Amino acid sequence: QVQPVESGGGLVQPGGSLRLSCTVSGIIFSLNTMGWYRQAPGKQRDLVASITRAGSINYADSVKGRFTISRDNAKNTVYLQMNSLKPDDTAVYYCNYADVAGRSAWGQGTQVTVSS
């Protein structure tokens, strides 16, 4: 029983920044991967970035150099710092938790809109 909850989304102008947070509550397995995915209307849900317990990170090519993922294991929280935002970053951003026990849980999503 795990429940990720995201926060930090909003409306921002192109070139601006947002910081998303996701805190996972419940029974947490230490050996887990947390990630951010995004889905725009009519599009597939795509991986933005992921980070393991040990700190191994994977980014989508489209966000490399602009987004930074990090985590605080003590707080069961993952962050996504988004800089130099572009209109095509507009999407619902979802937090995902997956552990070695085979559990996977999604947050409710937080809307990020990049527009003038």
Secondary structure, 3 states (H helix, E strand, C coil): CEEEEEECCEEECCCCCEEEEEEEEECCCCCEEEEEEEECCCCCCEEEEEEECCCCEEECHHHCCCEEEEEEHHHCEEEEEECCCCHHHCEEEEEEEEECCCCEEECCCEEEEECC
